[in-house]
Amino acid sequence: MKTVPGDRRRRWPGLLLLLPVAGLLWVPFYDRPMPALFGFPFFYWYQLAWVPLTSLAIWLAWRLGRA
């Protein structure tokens, strides 16, 4: 199969979307109460922090995929 030079450039932004998946599926990493942030245990605020980070990753993958 012949590879086109632009093929690899189009694939790697999609790999950016694996960051949130890996960060949230590795539960033993964030299954602990400390450090707390504004009274919220680490378990909760770590997951909530991924909401805007995932949105940013999706936007970046879309933006880089368009170029």
N, CA, C and O atoms as a GROMACS GRO file, in nm:
protein
  268
    1MET      N    1   0.084  -0.117   0.000
    1MET     CA    2   0.000   0.000   0.000
    1MET      C    3   0.088   0.124   0.000
    1MET      O    4   0.177   0.138   0.084
    2LYS      N    5   0.064   0.211  -0.093
    2LYS     CA    6   0.143   0.332  -0.105
    2LYS      C    7   0.092   0.438  -0.009
    2LYS      O    8  -0.029   0.462  -0.001
    3THR      N    9   0.182   0.500   0.064
    3THR     CA   10   0.141   0.605   0.158
    3THR      C   11   0.159   0.741   0.094
    3THR      O   12   0.258   0.767   0.024
    4VAL      N   13   0.065   0.826   0.119
    4VAL     CA   14   0.069   0.962   0.069
    4VAL      C   15   0.133   1.048   0.177
    4VAL      O   16   0.103   1.029   0.295
    5PRO      N   17   0.221   1.142   0.142
    5PRO     CA   18   0.288   1.222   0.244
    5PRO      C   19   0.193   1.294   0.340
    5PRO      O   20   0.226   1.309   0.458
    6GLY      N   21   0.079   1.338   0.295
    6GLY     CA   22  -0.016   1.410   0.381
    6GLY      C   23  -0.097   1.320   0.472
    6GLY      O   24  -0.165   1.369   0.562
    7ASP      N   25  -0.090   1.188   0.450
    7ASP     CA   26  -0.168   1.094   0.532
    7ASP      C   27  -0.132   1.100   0.679
    7ASP      O   28  -0.220   1.104   0.765
    8ARG      N   29  -0.005   1.102   0.708
    8ARG     CA   30   0.038   1.103   0.849
    8ARG      C   31  -0.001   1.233   0.916
    8ARG      O   32  -0.034   1.234   1.035
    9ARG      N   33   0.002   1.341   0.843
    9ARG     CA   34  -0.037   1.469   0.901
    9ARG      C   35  -0.184   1.469   0.938
    9ARG      O   36  -0.224   1.536   1.033
   10ARG      N   37  -0.265   1.398   0.864
   10ARG     CA   38  -0.408   1.395   0.891
   10ARG      C   39  -0.444   1.301   1.005
   10ARG      O   40  -0.550   1.315   1.066
   11ARG      N   41  -0.358   1.205   1.035
   11ARG     CA   42  -0.389   1.105   1.138
   11ARG      C   43  -0.353   1.151   1.278
   11ARG      O   44  -0.427   1.123   1.372
   12TRP      N   45  -0.243   1.222   1.295
   12TRP     CA   46  -0.196   1.250   1.431
   12TRP      C   47  -0.287   1.342   1.510
   12TRP      O   48  -0.288   1.330   1.632
   13PRO      N   49  -0.364   1.435   1.450
   13PRO     CA   50  -0.457   1.511   1.534
   13PRO      C   51  -0.563   1.422   1.599
   13PRO      O   52  -0.611   1.453   1.708
   14GLY      N   53  -0.598   1.314   1.534
   14GLY     CA   54  -0.694   1.220   1.593
   14GLY      C   55  -0.636   1.150   1.715
   14GLY      O   56  -0.709   1.112   1.807
   15LEU      N   57  -0.506   1.133   1.716
   15LEU     CA   58  -0.441   1.072   1.832
   15LEU      C   59  -0.448   1.163   1.955
   15LEU      O   60  -0.438   1.116   2.068
   16LEU      N   61  -0.466   1.291   1.931
   16LEU     CA   62  -0.483   1.386   2.040
   16LEU      C   63  -0.608   1.353   2.122
   16LEU      O   64  -0.615   1.384   2.241
   17LEU      N   65  -0.704   1.292   2.059
   17LEU     CA   66  -0.829   1.256   2.127
   17LEU      C   67  -0.812   1.137   2.221
   17LEU      O   68  -0.902   1.108   2.300
   18LEU      N   69  -0.700   1.069   2.212
   18LEU     CA   70  -0.675   0.958   2.304
   18LEU      C   71  -0.631   1.006   2.443
   18LEU      O   72  -0.639   0.929   2.539
   19LEU      N   73  -0.586   1.130   2.454
   19LEU     CA   74  -0.544   1.182   2.585
   19LEU      C   75  -0.657   1.179   2.688
   19LEU      O   76  -0.636   1.127   2.798
   20PRO      N   77  -0.774   1.232   2.658
   20PRO     CA   78  -0.882   1.225   2.758
   20PRO      C   79  -0.924   1.082   2.790
   20PRO      O   80  -0.956   1.050   2.904
   21VAL      N   81  -0.924   0.997   2.690
   21VAL     CA   82  -0.962   0.857   2.712
   21VAL      C   83  -0.864   0.792   2.808
   21VAL      O   84  -0.905   0.726   2.904
   22ALA      N   85  -0.736   0.809   2.782
   22ALA     CA   86  -0.634   0.749   2.868
   22ALA      C   87  -0.636   0.811   3.007
   22ALA      O   88  -0.621   0.741   3.107
   23GLY      N   89  -0.656   0.942   3.014
   23GLY     CA   90  -0.657   1.010   3.143
   23GLY      C   91  -0.773   0.972   3.232
   23GLY      O   92  -0.761   0.977   3.354
   24LEU      N   93  -0.884   0.935   3.172
   24LEU     CA   94  -1.002   0.902   3.252
   24LEU      C   95  -1.022   0.752   3.271
   24LEU      O   96  -1.091   0.710   3.365
   25LEU      N   97  -0.964   0.671   3.187
   25LEU     CA   98  -0.980   0.526   3.204
   25LEU      C   99  -0.884   0.467   3.306
   25LEU      O  100  -0.906   0.356   3.353
   26TRP      N  101  -0.778   0.538   3.339
   26TRP     CA  102  -0.680   0.490   3.436
   26TRP      C  103  -0.725   0.534   3.576
   26TRP      O  104  -0.665   0.623   3.636
   27VAL      N  105  -0.830   0.471   3.626
   27VAL     CA  106  -0.894   0.509   3.753
   27VAL      C  107  -0.802   0.499   3.874
   27VAL      O  108  -0.810   0.587   3.960
   28PRO      N  109  -0.715   0.399   3.887
   28PRO     CA  110  -0.629   0.396   4.006
   28PRO      C  111  -0.543   0.521   4.022
   28PRO      O  112  -0.500   0.551   4.134
   29PHE      N  113  -0.517   0.593   3.915
   29PHE     CA  114  -0.438   0.716   3.924
   29PHE      C  115  -0.510   0.823   4.005
   29PHE      O  116  -0.447   0.894   4.083
   30TYR      N  117  -0.640   0.837   3.987
   30TYR     CA  118  -0.712   0.946   4.054
   30TYR      C  119  -0.812   0.898   4.158
   30TYR      O  120  -0.897   0.975   4.202
   31ASP      N  121  -0.804   0.773   4.198
   31ASP     CA  122  -0.895   0.718   4.300
   31ASP      C  123  -0.838   0.745   4.440
   31ASP      O  124  -0.794   0.653   4.510
   32ARG      N  125  -0.840   0.872   4.479
   32ARG     CA  126  -0.789   0.911   4.611
   32ARG      C  127  -0.854   1.044   4.651
   32ARG      O  128  -0.896   1.120   4.564
   33PRO      N  129  -0.862   1.072   4.777
   33PRO     CA  130  -0.929   1.195   4.821
   33PRO      C  131  -0.839   1.319   4.819
   33PRO      O  132  -0.890   1.431   4.809
   34MET      N  133  -0.709   1.302   4.828
   34MET     CA  134  -0.621   1.418   4.836
   34MET      C  135  -0.540   1.430   4.708
   34MET      O  136  -0.506   1.328   4.650
   35PRO      N  137  -0.507   1.547   4.663
   35PRO     CA  138  -0.527   1.678   4.721
   35PRO      C  139  -0.666   1.732   4.690
   35PRO      O  140  -0.717   1.718   4.579
   36ALA      N  141  -0.725   1.793   4.789
   36ALA     CA  142  -0.858   1.852   4.772
   36ALA      C  143  -0.844   1.992   4.714
   36ALA      O  144  -0.744   2.061   4.737
   37LEU      N  145  -0.943   2.032   4.638
   37LEU     CA  146  -0.945   2.164   4.577
   37LEU      C  147  -1.080   2.228   4.607
   37LEU      O  148  -1.183   2.180   4.559
   38PHE      N  149  -1.082   2.335   4.684
   38PHE     CA  150  -1.204   2.402   4.727
   38PHE      C  151  -1.299   2.306   4.796
   38PHE      O  152  -1.421   2.318   4.782
   39GLY      N  153  -1.246   2.211   4.870
   39GLY     CA  154  -1.326   2.115   4.944
   39GLY      C  155  -1.368   1.993   4.863
   39GLY      O  156  -1.428   1.901   4.919
   40PHE      N  157  -1.338   1.990   4.736
   40PHE     CA  158  -1.372   1.874   4.652
   40PHE      C  159  -1.256   1.776   4.652
   40PHE      O  160  -1.141   1.817   4.631
   41PRO      N  161  -1.282   1.648   4.675
   41PRO     CA  162  -1.175   1.548   4.668
   41PRO      C  163  -1.116   1.540   4.527
   41PRO      O  164  -1.181   1.574   4.428
   42PHE      N  165  -0.994   1.496   4.521
   42PHE     CA  166  -0.923   1.484   4.393
   42PHE      C  167  -1.002   1.402   4.292
   42PHE      O  168  -1.003   1.434   4.173
   43PHE      N  169  -1.067   1.297   4.339
   43PHE     CA  170  -1.144   1.210   4.250
   43PHE      C  171  -1.244   1.289   4.167
   43PHE      O  172  -1.260   1.262   4.048
   44TYR      N  173  -1.312   1.386   4.227
   44TYR     CA  174  -1.416   1.463   4.157
   44TYR      C  175  -1.358   1.574   4.072
   44TYR      O  176  -1.396   1.588   3.955
   45TRP      N  177  -1.267   1.654   4.128
   45TRP     CA  178  -1.222   1.767   4.048
   45TRP      C  179  -1.131   1.725   3.935
   45TRP      O  180  -1.120   1.798   3.836
   46TYR      N  181  -1.064   1.611   3.946
   46TYR     CA  182  -0.982   1.561   3.835
   46TYR      C  183  -1.072   1.528   3.716
   46TYR      O  184  -1.041   1.563   3.602
   47GLN      N  185  -1.183   1.460   3.742
   47GLN     CA  186  -1.276   1.426   3.634
   47GLN      C  187  -1.338   1.550   3.574
   47GLN      O  188  -1.353   1.561   3.452
   48LEU      N  189  -1.376   1.644   3.658
   48LEU     CA  190  -1.437   1.768   3.608
   48LEU      C  191  -1.337   1.854   3.531
   48LEU      O  192  -1.376   1.926   3.440
   49ALA      N  193  -1.211   1.846   3.566
   49ALA     CA  194  -1.109   1.922   3.493
   49ALA      C  195  -1.095   1.871   3.349
   49ALA      O  196  -1.054   1.946   3.261
   50TRP      N  197  -1.128   1.746   3.327
   50TRP     CA  198  -1.118   1.690   3.192
   50TRP      C  199  -1.227   1.740   3.099
   50TRP      O  200  -1.214   1.726   2.977
   51VAL      N  201  -1.334   1.796   3.151
   51VAL     CA  202  -1.442   1.846   3.063
   51VAL      C  203  -1.389   1.957   2.972
   51VAL      O  204  -1.401   1.943   2.850
   52PRO      N  205  -1.332   2.066   3.025
   52PRO     CA  206  -1.278   2.167   2.932
   52PRO      C  207  -1.155   2.119   2.857
   52PRO      O  208  -1.133   2.159   2.743
   53LEU      N  209  -1.073   2.032   2.919
   53LEU     CA  210  -0.956   1.980   2.850
   53LEU      C  211  -0.995   1.894   2.730
   53LEU      O  212  -0.930   1.898   2.626
   54THR      N  213  -1.101   1.816   2.745
   54THR     CA  214  -1.149   1.734   2.634
   54THR      C  215  -1.205   1.822   2.523
   54THR      O  216  -1.184   1.795   2.405
   55SER      N  217  -1.277   1.926   2.561
   55SER     CA  218  -1.329   2.020   2.461
   55SER      C  219  -1.214   2.085   2.384
   55SER      O  220  -1.221   2.101   2.263
   56LEU      N  221  -1.109   2.121   2.455
   56LEU     CA  222  -0.992   2.180   2.390
   56LEU      C  223  -0.924   2.080   2.297
   56LEU      O  224  -0.883   2.116   2.187
   57ALA      N  225  -0.914   1.955   2.340
   57ALA     CA  226  -0.852   1.852   2.256
   57ALA      C  227  -0.934   1.827   2.130
   57ALA      O  228  -0.878   1.809   2.022
   58ILE      N  229  -1.066   1.827   2.143
   58ILE     CA  230  -1.152   1.808   2.026
   58ILE      C  231  -1.137   1.924   1.930
   58ILE      O  232  -1.127   1.904   1.808
   59TRP      N  233  -1.135   2.046   1.983
   59TRP     CA  234  -1.121   2.164   1.898
   59TRP      C  235  -0.986   2.163   1.827
   59TRP      O  236  -0.978   2.191   1.707
   60LEU      N  237  -0.879   2.130   1.901
   60LEU     CA  238  -0.746   2.126   1.839
   60LEU      C  239  -0.738   2.018   1.730
   60LEU      O  240  -0.680   2.042   1.624
   61ALA      N  241  -0.795   1.902   1.756
   61ALA     CA  242  -0.793   1.795   1.656
   61ALA      C  243  -0.871   1.837   1.531
   61ALA      O  244  -0.829   1.810   1.419
   62TRP      N  245  -0.982   1.902   1.552
   62TRP     CA  246  -1.061   1.952   1.438
   62TRP      C  247  -0.984   2.057   1.360
   62TRP      O  248  -0.978   2.054   1.238
   63ARG      N  249  -0.925   2.151   1.434
   63ARG     CA  250  -0.853   2.261   1.372
   63ARG      C  251  -0.730   2.211   1.295
   63ARG      O  252  -0.706   2.252   1.182
   64LEU      N  253  -0.654   2.121   1.357
   64LEU     CA  254  -0.535   2.068   1.291
   64LEU      C  255  -0.572   1.974   1.176
   64LEU      O  256  -0.497   1.964   1.078
   65GLY      N  257  -0.684   1.906   1.187
   65GLY     CA  258  -0.728   1.817   1.081
   65GLY      C  259  -0.776   1.892   0.958
   65GLY      O  260  -0.770   1.841   0.846
   66ARG      N  261  -0.824   2.013   0.979
   66ARG     CA  262  -0.871   2.095   0.868
   66ARG      C  263  -0.756   2.152   0.785
   66ARG      O  264  -0.769   2.173   0.664
   67ALA      N  265  -0.645   2.177   0.852
   67ALA     CA  266  -0.530   2.243   0.784
   67ALA      C  267  -0.467   2.155   0.680
   67ALA      O  268  -0.371   2.195   0.615
   0.00000   0.00000   0.00000
